[in-house]
Amino acid sequence: MADHSRLGRGLASLMGEVAEEAPTTDTARKPRKASIEHLVANPRNPRRTFTEAQLIELADSIKERGIIQPIVVRQLPDNKTFEIIAGERRWRAAQRAGLHEVPIAIVDATDVQSLEFAIIENVQRADLNPIEEAAGYAALMEQCNHTQEQVAQIVGKSRPYIANLVRLLKLPDAVKKLVRDEKLSAGHARLLVGHVNAQILAEMAIDEGYSVRQLEEWVREDNAKPGDATFDKLTKKSRANDRAAAKDADTRAVEKRLSDALGLAVDIDHKGEGGTVTIKYGDLDQLDLVIRKLGE
């Protein structure tokens, strides 16, 4: 239990304790420089998403001010390569900034500890999206044999919080991607776990701008029958998805050209030699724009 509370205080505290416990050891705990190509990413790092915009912004800052906080690493058996425990984004941005060396702080850590440190550091920095965070907690339980209660103590969260977040991993991949891309909140997604129409409901929530409470009302209709408003709307959405998937590349290309020209969503329903073109507008100003363009 003492180890759990020790980990929960983060890497900065841990590194300070290690230095105090072994001030005379040969292994360096103070920041030092290492060649950037001698660092490798941590395969256990729960963080998988590094947006290009964030990396570019950080690279510009590094060019101007350098790396202020060292990258936390552990030394691999070859005694030349360092595996990153915390600071992978800084390492990636440093490469874009053209740095040849980066400051590092070395800690002794097993595979299990490396996983724990990486998750804790990312959670404390709020660097993970809900799916990454959930996957990290699941890894702590599966690979480190921790219970939900132990994981909660390690990361400073409540046990129900851990349980609810890990449940998100049961969602369909398409819904998890919406959460990773920050199109759907964890609160919305949690309502859809185990729902047969999870993807359709997720897309409805995004399209209609539903609050969590509004989505919850739809989810309550899990046993909707033909004729019910929920059933009809879900079926309509499903048919729309099927039609979109069935469209050939040429039709989709024409839709895109028209949409780009008008600045509005365009749907083409092509049947045989004919079909319909639907232009969706949000207000009367947009309708006036369509009329003017068609008149031209």
Backbone hydrogen bonds in HBPLUS format (Angstrom, degrees):
<---DONOR---> <-ACCEPTOR-->    atom                        ^
c    i                          cat <-CA-CA->   ^        H-A-AA   ^      H-
h    n   atom  resd res      DA  || num        DHA   H-A  angle D-A-AA Bond
n    s   type  num  typ     dist DA aas  dist angle  dist       angle   num
A0005-SER N   A0001-MET O   3.24 MM   4  6.62 160.8  2.28 152.3 155.0     1
A0006-ARG N   A0002-ALA O   2.99 MM   4  6.15 148.9  2.09 145.0 154.5     2
A0007-LEU N   A0003-ASP O   2.89 MM   4  6.13 156.7  1.95 150.4 155.6     3
A0008-GLY N   A0004-HIS O   2.94 MM   4  6.12 156.5  2.00 148.0 155.0     4
A0009-ARG N   A0006-ARG O   3.42 MM   3  5.71 153.9  2.49 102.1 109.0     5
A0010-GLY N   A0007-LEU O   2.96 MM   3  5.72 168.0  1.98 126.3 129.4     6
A0014-LEU N   A0010-GLY O   3.10 MM   4  6.30 159.3  2.15 143.8 150.3     7
A0015-MET N   A0011-LEU O   2.77 MM   4  5.91 168.6  1.78 158.9 159.9     8
A0016-GLY N   A0012-ALA O   3.18 MM   4  6.37 152.5  2.25 139.7 147.0     9
A0017-GLU N   A0013-SER O   2.99 MM   4  6.29 155.0  2.05 150.5 157.3    10
A0018-VAL N   A0014-LEU O   2.86 MM   4  6.16 160.1  1.90 155.6 161.3    11
A0019-ALA N   A0015-MET O   3.02 MM   4  6.19 160.2  2.06 145.0 150.0    12
A0020-GLU N   A0016-GLY O   3.08 MM   4  6.32 151.3  2.17 142.3 150.0    13
A0021-GLU N   A0017-GLU O   2.84 MM   4  6.06 151.1  1.92 150.6 158.9    14
A0022-ALA N   A0018-VAL O   3.02 MM   4  6.18 148.1  2.12 149.6 156.5    15
A0025-THR N   A0022-ALA O   3.45 MM   3  5.66 172.3  2.45 110.2 112.4    16
A0032-ARG N   A0104-ILE O   2.83 MM  72  5.36 149.5  1.92 146.4 156.5    17
A0104-ILE N   A0032-ARG O   2.60 MM  72  5.36 159.3  1.64 160.8 168.5    18
A0034-ALA N   A0102-VAL O   2.99 MM  68  5.62 144.2  2.12 147.0 157.5    19
A0102-VAL N   A0034-ALA O   2.98 MM  68  5.62 155.9  2.04 152.0 157.5    20
A0038-HIS N   A0035-SER O   2.94 MM   3  5.43 157.6  1.99 114.7 122.1    21
A0036-ILE N   A0100-HIS O   2.88 MM  64  5.51 167.7  1.89 138.5 138.9    22
A0039-LEU N   A0036-ILE O   3.36 MM   3  5.70 165.8  2.38 108.4 111.1    23
A0082-PHE N   A0038-HIS O   2.80 MM  44  6.15 163.5  1.82 162.6 166.8    24
A0040-VAL N   A0082-PHE O   2.87 MM  42  6.24 150.2  1.96 161.2 166.1    25
A0084-ILE N   A0040-VAL O   2.98 MM  44  6.17 166.0  2.00 176.0 178.8    26
A0045-ASN N   A0042-ASN O   2.96 MM   3  5.31 167.3  1.98 117.3 120.9    27
A0055-LEU N   A0051-THR O   3.08 MM   4  6.39 160.1  2.12 152.2 158.0    28
A0056-ILE N   A0052-GLU O   2.91 MM   4  6.09 159.2  1.95 152.0 157.4    29
A0057-GLU N   A0053-ALA O   3.01 MM   4  6.18 161.1  2.05 146.0 151.2    30
A0058-LEU N   A0054-GLN O   2.93 MM   4  6.13 160.4  1.97 148.7 154.1    31
A0059-ALA N   A0055-LEU O   2.80 MM   4  5.93 153.7  1.87 145.2 153.3    32
A0060-ASP N   A0056-ILE O   2.97 MM   4  6.22 153.7  2.04 148.4 154.3    33
A0061-SER N   A0057-GLU O   3.16 MM   4  6.46 152.9  2.24 141.2 148.4    34
A0062-ILE N   A0058-LEU O   2.84 MM   4  6.14 154.0  1.91 150.5 158.1    35
A0063-LYS N   A0059-ALA O   2.92 MM   4  6.16 152.9  2.00 147.6 154.5    36
A0064-GLU N   A0060-ASP O   3.23 MM   4  6.44 145.7  2.35 138.6 146.9    37
A0065-ARG N   A0061-SER O   2.78 MM   4  5.94 163.4  1.80 156.4 161.5    38
A0066-GLY N   A0062-ILE O   2.63 MM   4  4.17 140.8  1.78 118.2 127.2    39
A0071-ILE N   A0103-PRO O   2.92 MM  32  6.26 167.1  1.93 144.3 140.5    40
A0105-ALA N   A0071-ILE O   2.91 MM  34  6.07 150.7  2.00 141.6 142.0    41
A0072-VAL N   A0086-ALA O   2.95 MM  14  5.08 143.5  2.08 157.0 160.4    42
A0085-ILE N   A0072-VAL O   2.78 MM  13  5.49 169.6  1.79 148.7 149.8    43
A0086-ALA N   A0072-VAL O   3.20 MM  14  5.08 162.6  2.23 134.2 135.9    44
A0073-VAL N   A0105-ALA O   2.97 MM  32  6.13 162.9  2.00 149.2 153.0    45
A0107-VAL N   A0073-VAL O   2.93 MM  34  6.31 156.3  1.99 163.2 169.7    46
A0074-ARG N   A0083-GLU O   2.97 MM   9  5.41 146.2  2.08 143.0 153.7    47
A0083-GLU N   A0074-ARG O   2.89 MM   9  5.41 157.3  1.94 165.7 164.2    48
A0076-LEU N   A0081-THR O   2.94 MM   5  5.62 176.1  1.94 161.7 160.5    49
A0079-ASN N   A0076-LEU O   2.93 MM   3  5.82 164.9  1.96 134.8 137.8    50
A0091-TRP N   A0087-GLY O   3.05 MM   4  6.35 153.8  2.12 150.5 158.2    51
A0092-ARG N   A0088-GLU O   2.89 MM   4  6.18 159.5  1.93 153.9 158.6    52
A0093-ALA N   A0089-ARG O   2.88 MM   4  6.07 160.9  1.92 150.1 155.6    53
A0094-ALA N   A0090-ARG O   2.83 MM   4  5.94 148.0  1.93 142.0 151.2    54
A0095-GLN N   A0091-TRP O   3.19 MM   4  6.47 145.9  2.31 141.7 149.3    55
A0096-ARG N   A0092-ARG O   3.31 MM   4  6.70 153.1  2.38 141.9 148.3    56
A0097-ALA N   A0093-ALA O   2.87 MM   4  6.16 138.8  2.05 142.9 155.7    57
A0099-LEU N   A0094-ALA O   3.05 MM   5  5.49 162.8  2.08 160.2 157.0    58
A0098-GLY N   A0095-GLN O   3.15 MM   3  5.18 155.6  2.21  99.9 107.4    59
A0114-SER N   A0110-THR O   2.78 MM   4  5.94 155.6  1.84 151.0 158.4    60
A0115-LEU N   A0111-ASP O   3.06 MM   4  6.33 155.0  2.13 146.6 152.1    61
A0116-GLU N   A0112-VAL O   2.98 MM   4  6.30 163.8  2.01 151.2 155.8    62
A0117-PHE N   A0113-GLN O   2.76 MM   4  5.94 172.1  1.76 159.4 161.1    63
A0118-ALA N   A0114-SER O   3.00 MM   4  6.09 163.8  2.03 145.4 150.1    64
A0119-ILE N   A0115-LEU O   3.04 MM   4  6.24 164.5  2.07 154.3 157.8    65
A0120-ILE N   A0116-GLU O   2.91 MM   4  6.07 173.4  1.92 158.9 161.1    66
A0121-GLU N   A0117-PHE O   2.88 MM   4  5.95 169.8  1.89 155.2 158.4    67
A0122-ASN N   A0118-ALA O   3.13 MM   4  6.19 162.9  2.16 143.0 147.9    68
A0123-VAL N   A0119-ILE O   2.86 MM   4  6.01 160.9  1.90 154.9 160.7    69
A0124-GLN N   A0120-ILE O   2.88 MM   4  6.02 165.3  1.90 154.6 158.5    70
A0125-ARG N   A0121-GLU O   3.07 MM   4  6.23 138.9  2.25 138.5 149.2    71
A0126-ALA N   A0122-ASN O   2.96 MM   4  5.98 108.5  2.49 132.8 150.1    72
A0127-ASP N   A0122-ASN O   2.92 MM   5  5.12 168.1  1.93 152.7 153.6    73
A0126-ALA N   A0123-VAL O   3.00 MM   3  4.87 149.9  2.09  98.5 108.1    74
A0133-GLU N   A0129-ASN O   2.90 MM   4  6.11 163.9  1.93 162.6 168.0    75
A0134-ALA N   A0130-PRO O   2.89 MM   4  6.01 157.6  1.94 141.4 147.6    76
A0135-ALA N   A0131-ILE O   2.92 MM   4  6.11 158.5  1.96 147.5 153.3    77
A0136-GLY N   A0132-GLU O   2.92 MM   4  6.14 148.3  2.02 145.0 153.8    78
A0137-TYR N   A0133-GLU O   3.04 MM   4  6.38 157.5  2.09 151.1 156.1    79
A0138-ALA N   A0134-ALA O   2.94 MM   4  6.18 158.6  1.98 149.3 155.7    80
A0139-ALA N   A0135-ALA O   2.93 MM   4  6.11 149.7  2.02 141.4 149.4    81
A0140-LEU N   A0136-GLY O   3.00 MM   4  6.31 151.1  2.08 145.0 152.8    82
A0141-MET N   A0137-TYR O   3.08 MM   4  6.41 149.2  2.18 145.6 153.4    83
A0142-GLU N   A0138-ALA O   2.85 MM   4  6.06 157.7  1.90 150.1 156.8    84
A0143-GLN N   A0139-ALA O   2.73 MM   4  5.44 159.5  1.77 144.9 152.0    85
A0144-CYS N   A0140-LEU O   3.16 MM   4  5.05 135.6  2.36 110.8 122.6    86
A0146-HIS N   A0140-LEU O   3.42 MM   6  6.10 158.8  2.47 131.7 133.9    87
A0151-VAL N   A0147-THR O   2.94 MM   4  6.25 163.9  1.97 156.3 160.4    88
A0152-ALA N   A0148-GLN O   2.89 MM   4  6.05 159.9  1.93 149.2 154.9    89
A0153-GLN N   A0149-GLU O   3.09 MM   4  6.34 150.8  2.18 141.2 148.4    90
A0154-ILE N   A0150-GLN O   2.90 MM   4  6.16 156.9  1.96 150.4 157.1    91
A0155-VAL N   A0151-VAL O   3.04 MM   4  6.26 165.0  2.06 158.5 160.2    92
A0156-GLY N   A0152-ALA O   2.91 MM   4  5.68 116.5  2.32 135.1 149.3    93
A0157-LYS N   A0152-ALA O   2.90 MM   5  4.76 148.5  2.00 139.0 144.6    94
A0162-ILE N   A0158-SER O   3.19 MM   4  6.57 158.0  2.24 150.7 155.6    95
A0163-ALA N   A0159-ARG O   2.93 MM   4  6.20 167.7  1.95 158.8 162.1    96
A0164-ASN N   A0160-PRO O   2.84 MM   4  5.96 168.1  1.85 152.6 155.6    97
A0165-LEU N   A0161-TYR O   3.03 MM   4  6.14 156.4  2.08 146.4 152.9    98
A0166-VAL N   A0162-ILE O   2.98 MM   4  6.14 167.9  1.99 157.2 160.1    99
A0167-ARG N   A0163-ALA O   3.23 MM   4  6.38 142.9  2.38 141.5 150.6   100
A0168-LEU N   A0165-LEU O   2.98 MM   3  5.56 151.6  2.06 113.6 121.7   101
A0169-LEU N   A0166-VAL O   3.09 MM   3  5.79 160.2  2.13 118.5 123.6   102
A0170-LYS N   A0167-ARG O   3.00 MM   3  5.69 167.2  2.01 121.1 125.3   103
A0171-LEU N   A0168-LEU O   3.10 MM   3  5.56 166.5  2.12 115.1 119.0   104
A0175-VAL N   A0172-PRO O   3.03 MM   3  5.43 124.9  2.34 108.0 121.3   105
A0176-LYS N   A0172-PRO O   3.02 MM   4  6.36 161.4  2.06 157.0 163.0   106
A0177-LYS N   A0173-ASP O   2.93 MM   4  6.16 149.0  2.03 147.5 155.6   107
A0178-LEU N   A0174-ALA O   3.29 MM   4  6.57 145.9  2.41 134.2 142.2   108
A0178-LEU N   A0175-VAL O   3.06 MM   3  5.07 118.3  2.45  94.7 109.8   109
A0179-VAL N   A0175-VAL O   3.13 MM   4  6.54 147.5  2.24 147.1 155.6   110
A0180-ARG N   A0176-LYS O   2.87 MM   4  6.19 162.8  1.90 152.1 157.0   111
A0181-ASP N   A0177-LYS O   2.85 MM   4  6.01 152.9  1.92 148.1 155.3   112
A0183-LYS N   A0178-LEU O   2.88 MM   5  5.19 154.8  1.94 170.5 167.9   113
A0184-LEU N   A0178-LEU O   3.21 MM   6  5.48 141.9  2.36 122.0 119.5   114
A0182-GLU N   A0179-VAL O   2.98 MM   3  5.00 158.7  2.02 107.1 112.2   115
A0189-ALA N   A0185-SER O   2.94 MM   4  6.20 169.5  1.95 152.8 156.1   116
A0190-ARG N   A0186-ALA O   2.86 MM   4  5.93 153.0  1.94 147.8 153.6   117
A0191-LEU N   A0188-HIS O   3.14 MM   3  5.63 136.0  2.35 108.5 119.1   118
A0192-LEU N   A0189-ALA O   2.92 MM   3  5.27 147.2  2.02 110.1 120.2   119
A0195-HIS N   A0192-LEU O   3.02 MM   3  5.27 166.8  2.04 129.5 130.0   120
A0198-ALA N   A0195-HIS O   3.19 MM   3  5.06 144.8  2.33 117.7 112.6   121
A0201-LEU N   A0197-ASN O   2.89 MM   4  6.04 171.4  1.90 167.7 170.2   122
A0202-ALA N   A0198-ALA O   2.89 MM   4  6.01 153.4  1.96 147.1 154.9   123
A0203-GLU N   A0199-GLN O   2.99 MM   4  6.22 161.2  2.03 150.3 154.5   124
A0204-MET N   A0200-ILE O   2.92 MM   4  6.17 153.2  1.99 146.6 154.8   125
A0205-ALA N   A0201-LEU O   2.87 MM   4  6.07 159.1  1.91 149.0 154.1   126
A0206-ILE N   A0202-ALA O   3.09 MM   4  6.38 152.7  2.17 145.6 152.4   127
A0207-ASP N   A0203-GLU O   2.83 MM   4  6.01 171.8  1.84 154.3 156.9   128
A0208-GLU N   A0204-MET O   2.81 MM   4  5.79 167.1  1.82 156.2 159.6   129
A0209-GLY N   A0205-ALA O   2.92 MM   4  5.51 118.0  2.32 126.6 139.4   130
A0210-TYR N   A0205-ALA O   2.96 MM   5  4.75 140.4  2.12 129.6 139.4   131
A0215-LEU N   A0211-SER O   2.97 MM   4  6.24 161.4  2.01 152.9 157.8   132
A0216-GLU N   A0212-VAL O   2.90 MM   4  6.08 150.4  1.99 144.4 153.2   133
A0217-GLU N   A0213-ARG O   3.22 MM   4  6.55 141.3  2.38 141.3 149.8   134
A0217-GLU N   A0214-GLN O   3.20 MM   3  5.28 127.8  2.49  95.5 108.1   135
A0218-TRP N   A0215-LEU O   3.00 MM   3  5.15 119.5  2.38  99.2 114.2   136
A0219-VAL N   A0215-LEU O   2.94 MM   4  6.26 160.1  1.98 155.8 161.8   137
A0220-ARG N   A0216-GLU O   3.05 MM   4  6.24 140.5  2.21 141.5 150.8   138
A0221-GLU N   A0218-TRP O   3.00 MM   3  5.52 149.1  2.10 111.0 119.9   139
A0224-ALA N   A0221-GLU O   3.04 MM   3  5.22 138.9  2.21 127.5 121.6   140
A0228-ASP N   A0225-LYS O   2.98 MM   3  5.72 165.6  2.00 145.5 149.5   141
A0232-ASP N   A0228-ASP O   2.96 MM   4  6.17 169.1  1.98 157.3 160.3   142
A0233-LYS N   A0229-ALA O   2.93 MM   4  6.09 158.0  1.98 147.6 153.7   143
A0234-LEU N   A0230-THR O   2.85 MM   4  6.00 165.8  1.87 156.0 160.1   144
A0235-THR N   A0231-PHE O   2.83 MM   4  5.96 161.4  1.87 151.1 156.8   145
A0236-LYS N   A0232-ASP O   2.90 MM   4  6.02 154.9  1.96 141.9 149.1   146
A0237-LYS N   A0233-LYS O   2.92 MM   4  6.13 160.1  1.96 147.5 152.8   147
A0238-SER N   A0234-LEU O   2.85 MM   4  6.07 154.4  1.92 147.2 154.8   148
A0239-ARG N   A0235-THR O   2.86 MM   4  6.11 157.9  1.91 149.4 155.0   149
A0240-ALA N   A0236-LYS O   2.94 MM   4  6.18 154.1  2.00 145.8 153.3   150
A0241-ASN N   A0237-LYS O   2.95 MM   4  6.23 153.4  2.02 146.5 153.5   151
A0242-ASP N   A0238-SER O   2.91 MM   4  6.21 153.6  1.98 147.1 154.7   152
A0243-ARG N   A0239-ARG O   2.87 MM   4  6.15 156.6  1.93 150.4 156.3   153
A0244-ALA N   A0240-ALA O   2.97 MM   4  6.19 159.8  2.01 147.2 152.8   154
A0245-ALA N   A0241-ASN O   2.95 MM   4  6.18 154.4  2.02 146.5 153.3   155
A0246-ALA N   A0242-ASP O   3.00 MM   4  6.15 138.5  2.17 140.1 151.2   156
A0246-ALA N   A0243-ARG O   3.10 MM   3  5.04 124.5  2.43  92.0 106.6   157
A0252-ARG N   A0248-ASP O   3.16 MM   4  6.47 165.2  2.18 154.8 158.9   158
A0253-ALA N   A0249-ALA O   2.89 MM   4  6.06 147.3  2.00 143.6 153.1   159
A0254-VAL N   A0250-ASP O   2.98 MM   4  6.27 154.5  2.04 149.9 155.8   160
A0255-GLU N   A0251-THR O   2.95 MM   4  6.22 159.9  2.00 151.0 156.8   161
A0256-LYS N   A0252-ARG O   2.99 MM   4  6.22 153.9  2.06 142.7 149.4   162
A0257-ARG N   A0253-ALA O   2.99 MM   4  6.30 155.0  2.06 145.6 152.3   163
A0258-LEU N   A0254-VAL O   2.98 MM   4  6.22 167.2  1.99 157.2 159.5   164
A0259-SER N   A0255-GLU O   2.83 MM   4  5.97 158.4  1.88 148.3 155.4   165
A0260-ASP N   A0256-LYS O   2.81 MM   4  5.96 159.2  1.85 150.4 155.5   166
A0261-ALA N   A0257-ARG O   3.01 MM   4  6.18 151.0  2.10 142.1 150.2   167
A0262-LEU N   A0258-LEU O   2.93 MM   4  6.11 154.2  2.00 150.5 156.7   168
A0263-GLY N   A0259-SER O   2.67 MM   4  5.41 141.5  1.82 142.5 153.5   169
A0280-LYS N   A0265-ALA O   2.98 MM  15  5.44 173.1  1.98 161.7 164.0   170
A0267-ASP N   A0278-THR O   2.81 MM  11  4.99 160.2  1.84 146.7 153.4   171
A0278-THR N   A0267-ASP O   2.74 MM  11  4.99 171.3  1.75 156.2 159.4   172
A0269-ASP N   A0276-THR O   2.89 MM   7  5.24 166.4  1.91 155.4 160.0   173
A0276-THR N   A0269-ASP O   2.97 MM   7  5.24 149.8  2.06 131.9 139.6   174
A0271-LYS N   A0274-GLY O   2.76 MM   3  5.46 154.7  1.82 140.0 148.0   175
A0274-GLY N   A0271-LYS O   2.96 MM   3  5.46 143.9  2.10 146.2 141.1   176
A0287-LEU N   A0283-ASP O   3.17 MM   4  6.53 150.8  2.26 143.7 152.4   177
A0288-ASP N   A0284-LEU O   2.86 MM   4  6.13 157.2  1.91 149.9 155.2   178
A0289-LEU N   A0285-ASP O   3.01 MM   4  6.30 149.4  2.11 142.2 150.7   179
A0290-VAL N   A0286-GLN O   3.02 MM   4  6.35 153.7  2.09 147.0 153.1   180
A0291-ILE N   A0287-LEU O   2.98 MM   4  6.30 161.5  2.01 152.9 157.6   181
A0292-ARG N   A0288-ASP O   2.92 MM   4  6.16 159.2  1.96 150.1 155.6   182
A0293-LYS N   A0289-LEU O   2.97 MM   4  6.17 163.0  2.00 150.9 155.4   183
A0294-LEU N   A0290-VAL O   2.90 MM   4  6.08 160.1  1.94 152.6 158.2   184
A0295-GLY N   A0291-ILE O   2.88 MM   4  5.99 146.7  1.99 141.8 151.6   185
A0296-GLU N   A0292-ARG O   2.96 MM   4  6.23 140.5  2.12 142.8 153.2   186
